[in-house]
Amino acid sequence: MMHWFGNYGMDMGFGWVFMILFWGMIIFIAFSLWKKSDSGGKEAADEILKKRYARGEISKEEFERMKKDISE
């Protein structure tokens, strides 16, 4: 009996393995990109704060207070 998709599923043999690998790779890439964008914000804030302190824009007390605020 021929289905709407034809007889492709039966002829491919281990094609389902490649399909699982393909979708697994897509999900892994999407998760990696999401995780990278999520963790980038805190690192950027720390770096900006360190640069401002190094340039003398903020005092040591302001640096410590802001660092504490960021880490919370």
PyMOL Python script that loads the backbone (N, CA, C, O; Angstrom):
from pymol import cmd

cmd.read_pdbstr("""\
ATOM      1  N   MET A   1       0.839  -1.174   0.000  1.00  0.00           N
ATOM      2  CA  MET A   1       0.000   0.000   0.000  1.00  0.00           C
ATOM      3  C   MET A   1       0.886   1.239   0.000  1.00  0.00           C
ATOM      4  O   MET A   1       1.784   1.358   0.833  1.00  0.00           O
ATOM      5  N   MET A   2       0.649   2.137  -0.902  1.00  0.00           N
ATOM      6  CA  MET A   2       1.467   3.329  -1.025  1.00  0.00           C
ATOM      7  C   MET A   2       0.835   4.467  -0.232  1.00  0.00           C
ATOM      8  O   MET A   2      -0.359   4.741  -0.355  1.00  0.00           O
ATOM      9  N   HIS A   3       1.648   5.116   0.575  1.00  0.00           N
ATOM     10  CA  HIS A   3       1.179   6.225   1.398  1.00  0.00           C
ATOM     11  C   HIS A   3       1.348   7.535   0.648  1.00  0.00           C
ATOM     12  O   HIS A   3       1.853   7.562  -0.474  1.00  0.00           O
ATOM     13  N   TRP A   4       0.925   8.607   1.272  1.00  0.00           N
ATOM     14  CA  TRP A   4       1.001   9.935   0.659  1.00  0.00           C
ATOM     15  C   TRP A   4       2.434  10.309   0.336  1.00  0.00           C
ATOM     16  O   TRP A   4       2.683  10.968  -0.674  1.00  0.00           O
ATOM     17  N   PHE A   5       3.391   9.902   1.175  1.00  0.00           N
ATOM     18  CA  PHE A   5       4.796  10.222   0.965  1.00  0.00           C
ATOM     19  C   PHE A   5       5.475   9.236   0.019  1.00  0.00           C
ATOM     20  O   PHE A   5       6.665   9.379  -0.261  1.00  0.00           O
ATOM     21  N   GLY A   6       4.783   8.291  -0.453  1.00  0.00           N
ATOM     22  CA  GLY A   6       5.386   7.289  -1.320  1.00  0.00           C
ATOM     23  C   GLY A   6       5.961   6.153  -0.499  1.00  0.00           C
ATOM     24  O   GLY A   6       5.502   5.886   0.612  1.00  0.00           O
ATOM     25  N   ASN A   7       6.950   5.494  -1.036  1.00  0.00           N
ATOM     26  CA  ASN A   7       7.558   4.353  -0.372  1.00  0.00           C
ATOM     27  C   ASN A   7       8.968   4.682   0.118  1.00  0.00           C
ATOM     28  O   ASN A   7       9.793   3.780   0.260  1.00  0.00           O
ATOM     29  N   TYR A   8       9.255   5.953   0.379  1.00  0.00           N
ATOM     30  CA  TYR A   8      10.606   6.377   0.725  1.00  0.00           C
ATOM     31  C   TYR A   8      11.084   5.795   2.049  1.00  0.00           C
ATOM     32  O   TYR A   8      12.250   5.418   2.158  1.00  0.00           O
ATOM     33  N   GLY A   9      10.236   5.712   3.038  1.00  0.00           N
ATOM     34  CA  GLY A   9      10.636   5.223   4.352  1.00  0.00           C
ATOM     35  C   GLY A   9      11.142   3.799   4.331  1.00  0.00           C
ATOM     36  O   GLY A   9      12.058   3.465   5.083  1.00  0.00           O
ATOM     37  N   MET A  10      10.585   2.966   3.511  1.00  0.00           N
ATOM     38  CA  MET A  10      10.986   1.574   3.465  1.00  0.00           C
ATOM     39  C   MET A  10      12.263   1.371   2.669  1.00  0.00           C
ATOM     40  O   MET A  10      13.013   0.433   2.940  1.00  0.00           O
ATOM     41  N   ASP A  11      12.521   2.221   1.704  1.00  0.00           N
ATOM     42  CA  ASP A  11      13.683   2.043   0.838  1.00  0.00           C
ATOM     43  C   ASP A  11      14.972   2.580   1.456  1.00  0.00           C
ATOM     44  O   ASP A  11      16.058   2.210   1.011  1.00  0.00           O
ATOM     45  N   MET A  12      14.881   3.431   2.453  1.00  0.00           N
ATOM     46  CA  MET A  12      16.071   4.106   2.963  1.00  0.00           C
ATOM     47  C   MET A  12      16.867   3.272   3.959  1.00  0.00           C
ATOM     48  O   MET A  12      18.035   3.577   4.197  1.00  0.00           O
ATOM     49  N   GLY A  13      16.301   2.263   4.531  1.00  0.00           N
ATOM     50  CA  GLY A  13      17.035   1.431   5.475  1.00  0.00           C
ATOM     51  C   GLY A  13      17.374   2.183   6.743  1.00  0.00           C
ATOM     52  O   GLY A  13      16.521   2.344   7.615  1.00  0.00           O
ATOM     53  N   PHE A  14      18.615   2.648   6.859  1.00  0.00           N
ATOM     54  CA  PHE A  14      19.052   3.375   8.049  1.00  0.00           C
ATOM     55  C   PHE A  14      18.906   4.884   7.898  1.00  0.00           C
ATOM     56  O   PHE A  14      19.582   5.634   8.602  1.00  0.00           O
ATOM     57  N   GLY A  15      18.060   5.338   7.017  1.00  0.00           N
ATOM     58  CA  GLY A  15      17.837   6.769   6.822  1.00  0.00           C
ATOM     59  C   GLY A  15      17.342   7.461   8.067  1.00  0.00           C
ATOM     60  O   GLY A  15      17.631   8.640   8.272  1.00  0.00           O
ATOM     61  N   TRP A  16      16.606   6.760   8.900  1.00  0.00           N
ATOM     62  CA  TRP A  16      16.102   7.355  10.137  1.00  0.00           C
ATOM     63  C   TRP A  16      17.237   7.727  11.076  1.00  0.00           C
ATOM     64  O   TRP A  16      17.105   8.677  11.848  1.00  0.00           O
ATOM     65  N   VAL A  17      18.351   7.002  11.030  1.00  0.00           N
ATOM     66  CA  VAL A  17      19.510   7.335  11.866  1.00  0.00           C
ATOM     67  C   VAL A  17      20.064   8.690  11.455  1.00  0.00           C
ATOM     68  O   VAL A  17      20.385   9.518  12.307  1.00  0.00           O
ATOM     69  N   PHE A  18      20.177   8.917  10.151  1.00  0.00           N
ATOM     70  CA  PHE A  18      20.684  10.191   9.659  1.00  0.00           C
ATOM     71  C   PHE A  18      19.712  11.328   9.966  1.00  0.00           C
ATOM     72  O   PHE A  18      20.131  12.457  10.220  1.00  0.00           O
ATOM     73  N   MET A  19      18.433  11.029   9.942  1.00  0.00           N
ATOM     74  CA  MET A  19      17.437  12.047  10.270  1.00  0.00           C
ATOM     75  C   MET A  19      17.548  12.451  11.740  1.00  0.00           C
ATOM     76  O   MET A  19      17.461  13.636  12.061  1.00  0.00           O
ATOM     77  N   ILE A  20      17.738  11.488  12.626  1.00  0.00           N
ATOM     78  CA  ILE A  20      17.911  11.789  14.043  1.00  0.00           C
ATOM     79  C   ILE A  20      19.196  12.583  14.270  1.00  0.00           C
ATOM     80  O   ILE A  20      19.205  13.542  15.041  1.00  0.00           O
ATOM     81  N   LEU A  21      20.278  12.189  13.602  1.00  0.00           N
ATOM     82  CA  LEU A  21      21.536  12.934  13.711  1.00  0.00           C
ATOM     83  C   LEU A  21      21.380  14.361  13.195  1.00  0.00           C
ATOM     84  O   LEU A  21      21.892  15.302  13.803  1.00  0.00           O
ATOM     85  N   PHE A  22      20.684  14.524  12.091  1.00  0.00           N
ATOM     86  CA  PHE A  22      20.469  15.852  11.510  1.00  0.00           C
ATOM     87  C   PHE A  22      19.714  16.746  12.482  1.00  0.00           C
ATOM     88  O   PHE A  22      20.149  17.866  12.750  1.00  0.00           O
ATOM     89  N   TRP A  23      18.589  16.273  13.017  1.00  0.00           N
ATOM     90  CA  TRP A  23      17.798  17.090  13.935  1.00  0.00           C
ATOM     91  C   TRP A  23      18.529  17.300  15.256  1.00  0.00           C
ATOM     92  O   TRP A  23      18.393  18.356  15.874  1.00  0.00           O
ATOM     93  N   GLY A  24      19.290  16.325  15.690  1.00  0.00           N
ATOM     94  CA  GLY A  24      20.095  16.498  16.891  1.00  0.00           C
ATOM     95  C   GLY A  24      21.133  17.591  16.710  1.00  0.00           C
ATOM     96  O   GLY A  24      21.376  18.379  17.625  1.00  0.00           O
ATOM     97  N   MET A  25      21.744  17.643  15.538  1.00  0.00           N
ATOM     98  CA  MET A  25      22.729  18.678  15.251  1.00  0.00           C
ATOM     99  C   MET A  25      22.065  20.055  15.190  1.00  0.00           C
ATOM    100  O   MET A  25      22.630  21.030  15.686  1.00  0.00           O
ATOM    101  N   ILE A  26      20.888  20.149  14.597  1.00  0.00           N
ATOM    102  CA  ILE A  26      20.161  21.415  14.529  1.00  0.00           C
ATOM    103  C   ILE A  26      19.819  21.902  15.941  1.00  0.00           C
ATOM    104  O   ILE A  26      19.993  23.081  16.250  1.00  0.00           O
ATOM    105  N   ILE A  27      19.339  21.009  16.785  1.00  0.00           N
ATOM    106  CA  ILE A  27      18.981  21.379  18.155  1.00  0.00           C
ATOM    107  C   ILE A  27      20.227  21.782  18.940  1.00  0.00           C
ATOM    108  O   ILE A  27      20.180  22.738  19.714  1.00  0.00           O
ATOM    109  N   PHE A  28      21.337  21.072  18.755  1.00  0.00           N
ATOM    110  CA  PHE A  28      22.581  21.406  19.445  1.00  0.00           C
ATOM    111  C   PHE A  28      23.085  22.784  19.040  1.00  0.00           C
ATOM    112  O   PHE A  28      23.502  23.560  19.900  1.00  0.00           O
ATOM    113  N   ILE A  29      23.056  23.103  17.757  1.00  0.00           N
ATOM    114  CA  ILE A  29      23.503  24.419  17.279  1.00  0.00           C
ATOM    115  C   ILE A  29      22.609  25.516  17.830  1.00  0.00           C
ATOM    116  O   ILE A  29      23.104  26.553  18.272  1.00  0.00           O
ATOM    117  N   ALA A  30      21.312  25.304  17.810  1.00  0.00           N
ATOM    118  CA  ALA A  30      20.379  26.311  18.336  1.00  0.00           C
ATOM    119  C   ALA A  30      20.612  26.526  19.832  1.00  0.00           C
ATOM    120  O   ALA A  30      20.620  27.666  20.297  1.00  0.00           O
ATOM    121  N   PHE A  31      20.801  25.458  20.578  1.00  0.00           N
ATOM    122  CA  PHE A  31      21.045  25.573  22.012  1.00  0.00           C
ATOM    123  C   PHE A  31      22.368  26.291  22.289  1.00  0.00           C
ATOM    124  O   PHE A  31      22.450  27.119  23.197  1.00  0.00           O
ATOM    125  N   SER A  32      23.398  25.976  21.510  1.00  0.00           N
ATOM    126  CA  SER A  32      24.703  26.618  21.687  1.00  0.00           C
ATOM    127  C   SER A  32      24.616  28.116  21.432  1.00  0.00           C
ATOM    128  O   SER A  32      25.179  28.912  22.184  1.00  0.00           O
ATOM    129  N   LEU A  33      23.915  28.497  20.380  1.00  0.00           N
ATOM    130  CA  LEU A  33      23.760  29.924  20.086  1.00  0.00           C
ATOM    131  C   LEU A  33      22.965  30.624  21.170  1.00  0.00           C
ATOM    132  O   LEU A  33      23.291  31.752  21.541  1.00  0.00           O
ATOM    133  N   TRP A  34      21.934  29.984  21.683  1.00  0.00           N
ATOM    134  CA  TRP A  34      21.115  30.562  22.744  1.00  0.00           C
ATOM    135  C   TRP A  34      21.932  30.715  24.024  1.00  0.00           C
ATOM    136  O   TRP A  34      21.858  31.750  24.688  1.00  0.00           O
ATOM    137  N   LYS A  35      22.698  29.707  24.367  1.00  0.00           N
ATOM    138  CA  LYS A  35      23.508  29.742  25.583  1.00  0.00           C
ATOM    139  C   LYS A  35      24.600  30.801  25.470  1.00  0.00           C
ATOM    140  O   LYS A  35      24.898  31.489  26.446  1.00  0.00           O
ATOM    141  N   LYS A  36      25.190  30.937  24.301  1.00  0.00           N
ATOM    142  CA  LYS A  36      26.245  31.931  24.088  1.00  0.00           C
ATOM    143  C   LYS A  36      25.699  33.345  24.264  1.00  0.00           C
ATOM    144  O   LYS A  36      26.343  34.181  24.899  1.00  0.00           O
ATOM    145  N   SER A  37      24.536  33.616  23.716  1.00  0.00           N
ATOM    146  CA  SER A  37      23.955  34.952  23.840  1.00  0.00           C
ATOM    147  C   SER A  37      23.494  35.216  25.260  1.00  0.00           C
ATOM    148  O   SER A  37      23.492  36.366  25.700  1.00  0.00           O
ATOM    149  N   ASP A  38      23.104  34.178  25.988  1.00  0.00           N
ATOM    150  CA  ASP A  38      22.640  34.342  27.366  1.00  0.00           C
ATOM    151  C   ASP A  38      23.791  34.663  28.309  1.00  0.00           C
ATOM    152  O   ASP A  38      23.631  35.496  29.201  1.00  0.00           O
ATOM    153  N   SER A  39      24.935  34.033  28.141  1.00  0.00           N
ATOM    154  CA  SER A  39      26.058  34.244  29.051  1.00  0.00           C
ATOM    155  C   SER A  39      26.885  35.468  28.684  1.00  0.00           C
ATOM    156  O   SER A  39      27.680  35.928  29.503  1.00  0.00           O
ATOM    157  N   GLY A  40      26.727  35.993  27.515  1.00  0.00           N
ATOM    158  CA  GLY A  40      27.532  37.126  27.079  1.00  0.00           C
ATOM    159  C   GLY A  40      27.253  38.406  27.829  1.00  0.00           C
ATOM    160  O   GLY A  40      28.149  39.242  27.941  1.00  0.00           O
ATOM    161  N   GLY A  41      26.060  38.601  28.346  1.00  0.00           N
ATOM    162  CA  GLY A  41      25.693  39.837  29.012  1.00  0.00           C
ATOM    163  C   GLY A  41      26.485  40.096  30.286  1.00  0.00           C
ATOM    164  O   GLY A  41      26.950  41.217  30.490  1.00  0.00           O
ATOM    165  N   LYS A  42      26.652  39.105  31.141  1.00  0.00           N
ATOM    166  CA  LYS A  42      27.364  39.289  32.401  1.00  0.00           C
ATOM    167  C   LYS A  42      28.837  39.544  32.160  1.00  0.00           C
ATOM    168  O   LYS A  42      29.418  40.412  32.810  1.00  0.00           O
ATOM    169  N   GLU A  43      29.447  38.829  31.262  1.00  0.00           N
ATOM    170  CA  GLU A  43      30.857  39.039  30.954  1.00  0.00           C
ATOM    171  C   GLU A  43      31.088  40.439  30.403  1.00  0.00           C
ATOM    172  O   GLU A  43      32.077  41.090  30.742  1.00  0.00           O
ATOM    173  N   ALA A  44      30.203  40.889  29.579  1.00  0.00           N
ATOM    174  CA  ALA A  44      30.344  42.214  28.997  1.00  0.00           C
ATOM    175  C   ALA A  44      30.243  43.281  30.076  1.00  0.00           C
ATOM    176  O   ALA A  44      30.988  44.260  30.035  1.00  0.00           O
ATOM    177  N   ALA A  45      29.350  43.121  31.031  1.00  0.00           N
ATOM    178  CA  ALA A  45      29.193  44.098  32.103  1.00  0.00           C
ATOM    179  C   ALA A  45      30.448  44.150  32.967  1.00  0.00           C
ATOM    180  O   ALA A  45      30.902  45.234  33.334  1.00  0.00           O
ATOM    181  N   ASP A  46      31.008  42.998  33.293  1.00  0.00           N
ATOM    182  CA  ASP A  46      32.250  42.962  34.072  1.00  0.00           C
ATOM    183  C   ASP A  46      33.386  43.658  33.340  1.00  0.00           C
ATOM    184  O   ASP A  46      34.136  44.438  33.927  1.00  0.00           O
ATOM    185  N   GLU A  47      33.501  43.365  32.051  1.00  0.00           N
ATOM    186  CA  GLU A  47      34.574  43.962  31.256  1.00  0.00           C
ATOM    187  C   GLU A  47      34.420  45.480  31.150  1.00  0.00           C
ATOM    188  O   GLU A  47      35.402  46.214  31.261  1.00  0.00           O
ATOM    189  N   ILE A  48      33.217  45.939  30.940  1.00  0.00           N
ATOM    190  CA  ILE A  48      32.972  47.382  30.850  1.00  0.00           C
ATOM    191  C   ILE A  48      33.334  48.051  32.169  1.00  0.00           C
ATOM    192  O   ILE A  48      33.961  49.110  32.180  1.00  0.00           O
ATOM    193  N   LEU A  49      32.943  47.441  33.269  1.00  0.00           N
ATOM    194  CA  LEU A  49      33.234  47.999  34.581  1.00  0.00           C
ATOM    195  C   LEU A  49      34.747  48.066  34.824  1.00  0.00           C
ATOM    196  O   LEU A  49      35.249  49.075  35.320  1.00  0.00           O
ATOM    197  N   LYS A  50      35.466  47.009  34.479  1.00  0.00           N
ATOM    198  CA  LYS A  50      36.926  47.002  34.643  1.00  0.00           C
ATOM    199  C   LYS A  50      37.592  48.069  33.783  1.00  0.00           C
ATOM    200  O   LYS A  50      38.531  48.730  34.226  1.00  0.00           O
ATOM    201  N   LYS A  51      37.109  48.236  32.561  1.00  0.00           N
ATOM    202  CA  LYS A  51      37.680  49.257  31.674  1.00  0.00           C
ATOM    203  C   LYS A  51      37.429  50.663  32.215  1.00  0.00           C
ATOM    204  O   LYS A  51      38.315  51.517  32.170  1.00  0.00           O
ATOM    205  N   ARG A  52      36.235  50.897  32.722  1.00  0.00           N
ATOM    206  CA  ARG A  52      35.920  52.223  33.287  1.00  0.00           C
ATOM    207  C   ARG A  52      36.805  52.519  34.491  1.00  0.00           C
ATOM    208  O   ARG A  52      37.262  53.649  34.662  1.00  0.00           O
ATOM    209  N   TYR A  53      37.048  51.515  35.324  1.00  0.00           N
ATOM    210  CA  TYR A  53      37.912  51.706  36.488  1.00  0.00           C
ATOM    211  C   TYR A  53      39.358  51.951  36.043  1.00  0.00           C
ATOM    212  O   TYR A  53      40.053  52.802  36.599  1.00  0.00           O
ATOM    213  N   ALA A  54      39.795  51.201  35.045  1.00  0.00           N
ATOM    214  CA  ALA A  54      41.164  51.359  34.543  1.00  0.00           C
ATOM    215  C   ALA A  54      41.383  52.744  33.933  1.00  0.00           C
ATOM    216  O   ALA A  54      42.476  53.299  34.047  1.00  0.00           O
ATOM    217  N   ARG A  55      40.372  53.303  33.294  1.00  0.00           N
ATOM    218  CA  ARG A  55      40.493  54.640  32.698  1.00  0.00           C
ATOM    219  C   ARG A  55      40.353  55.752  33.731  1.00  0.00           C
ATOM    220  O   ARG A  55      40.600  56.918  33.422  1.00  0.00           O
ATOM    221  N   GLY A  56      39.961  55.406  34.949  1.00  0.00           N
ATOM    222  CA  GLY A  56      39.817  56.399  36.004  1.00  0.00           C
ATOM    223  C   GLY A  56      38.472  57.105  35.996  1.00  0.00           C
ATOM    224  O   GLY A  56      38.321  58.153  36.625  1.00  0.00           O
ATOM    225  N   GLU A  57      37.500  56.551  35.296  1.00  0.00           N
ATOM    226  CA  GLU A  57      36.172  57.165  35.235  1.00  0.00           C
ATOM    227  C   GLU A  57      35.400  56.982  36.538  1.00  0.00           C
ATOM    228  O   GLU A  57      34.541  57.798  36.873  1.00  0.00           O
ATOM    229  N   ILE A  58      35.700  55.921  37.265  1.00  0.00           N
ATOM    230  CA  ILE A  58      35.010  55.669  38.536  1.00  0.00           C
ATOM    231  C   ILE A  58      36.048  55.397  39.623  1.00  0.00           C
ATOM    232  O   ILE A  58      37.157  54.944  39.339  1.00  0.00           O
ATOM    233  N   SER A  59      35.676  55.676  40.861  1.00  0.00           N
ATOM    234  CA  SER A  59      36.578  55.447  41.994  1.00  0.00           C
ATOM    235  C   SER A  59      36.538  53.979  42.413  1.00  0.00           C
ATOM    236  O   SER A  59      35.719  53.196  41.931  1.00  0.00           O
ATOM    237  N   LYS A  60      37.452  53.631  43.329  1.00  0.00           N
ATOM    238  CA  LYS A  60      37.496  52.251  43.827  1.00  0.00           C
ATOM    239  C   LYS A  60      36.199  51.880  44.540  1.00  0.00           C
ATOM    240  O   LYS A  60      35.705  50.761  44.404  1.00  0.00           O
ATOM    241  N   GLU A  61      35.649  52.834  45.307  1.00  0.00           N
ATOM    242  CA  GLU A  61      34.400  52.573  46.022  1.00  0.00           C
ATOM    243  C   GLU A  61      33.245  52.334  45.046  1.00  0.00           C
ATOM    244  O   GLU A  61      32.434  51.427  45.235  1.00  0.00           O
ATOM    245  N   GLU A  62      33.186  53.160  44.004  1.00  0.00           N
ATOM    246  CA  GLU A  62      32.132  52.979  42.988  1.00  0.00           C
ATOM    247  C   GLU A  62      32.315  51.648  42.262  1.00  0.00           C
ATOM    248  O   GLU A  62      31.346  50.945  41.978  1.00  0.00           O
ATOM    249  N   PHE A  63      33.576  51.311  41.966  1.00  0.00           N
ATOM    250  CA  PHE A  63      33.868  50.044  41.298  1.00  0.00           C
ATOM    251  C   PHE A  63      33.380  48.867  42.141  1.00  0.00           C
ATOM    252  O   PHE A  63      32.710  47.970  41.629  1.00  0.00           O
ATOM    253  N   GLU A  64      33.714  48.871  43.430  1.00  0.00           N
ATOM    254  CA  GLU A  64      33.311  47.770  44.313  1.00  0.00           C
ATOM    255  C   GLU A  64      31.792  47.691  44.440  1.00  0.00           C
ATOM    256  O   GLU A  64      31.223  46.599  44.434  1.00  0.00           O
ATOM    257  N   ARG A  65      31.140  48.835  44.554  1.00  0.00           N
ATOM    258  CA  ARG A  65      29.676  48.850  44.685  1.00  0.00           C
ATOM    259  C   ARG A  65      29.019  48.318  43.408  1.00  0.00           C
ATOM    260  O   ARG A  65      28.103  47.498  43.466  1.00  0.00           O
ATOM    261  N   MET A  66      29.493  48.789  42.269  1.00  0.00           N
ATOM    262  CA  MET A  66      28.915  48.345  40.993  1.00  0.00           C
ATOM    263  C   MET A  66      29.203  46.866  40.746  1.00  0.00           C
ATOM    264  O   MET A  66      28.350  46.147  40.226  1.00  0.00           O
ATOM    265  N   LYS A  67      30.387  46.412  41.112  1.00  0.00           N
ATOM    266  CA  LYS A  67      30.731  45.002  40.948  1.00  0.00           C
ATOM    267  C   LYS A  67      29.794  44.122  41.778  1.00  0.00           C
ATOM    268  O   LYS A  67      29.352  43.063  41.333  1.00  0.00           O
ATOM    269  N   LYS A  68      29.499  44.592  43.007  1.00  0.00           N
ATOM    270  CA  LYS A  68      28.579  43.856  43.875  1.00  0.00           C
ATOM    271  C   LYS A  68      27.176  43.837  43.263  1.00  0.00           C
ATOM    272  O   LYS A  68      26.503  42.807  43.292  1.00  0.00           O
ATOM    273  N   ASP A  69      26.735  44.965  42.712  1.00  0.00           N
ATOM    274  CA  ASP A  69      25.416  45.036  42.081  1.00  0.00           C
ATOM    275  C   ASP A  69      25.306  44.092  40.896  1.00  0.00           C
ATOM    276  O   ASP A  69      24.271  43.456  40.697  1.00  0.00           O
ATOM    277  N   ILE A  70      26.360  43.998  40.117  1.00  0.00           N
ATOM    278  CA  ILE A  70      26.348  43.134  38.924  1.00  0.00           C
ATOM    279  C   ILE A  70      26.290  41.654  39.337  1.00  0.00           C
ATOM    280  O   ILE A  70      25.590  40.859  38.709  1.00  0.00           O
ATOM    281  N   SER A  71      27.012  41.299  40.372  1.00  0.00           N
ATOM    282  CA  SER A  71      27.083  39.882  40.753  1.00  0.00           C
ATOM    283  C   SER A  71      25.819  39.359  41.408  1.00  0.00           C
ATOM    284  O   SER A  71      25.649  38.145  41.518  1.00  0.00           O
ATOM    285  N   GLU A  72      24.928  40.236  41.846  1.00  0.00           N
ATOM    286  CA  GLU A  72      23.696  39.793  42.482  1.00  0.00           C
ATOM    287  C   GLU A  72      22.678  39.292  41.514  1.00  0.00           C
ATOM    288  O   GLU A  72      21.589  38.886  41.918  1.00  0.00           O
TER     289      GLU A  72
END
""", "prot")
cmd.dss("prot")
cmd.show_as("cartoon", "prot")
cmd.util.cbc("prot")
cmd.orient("prot")
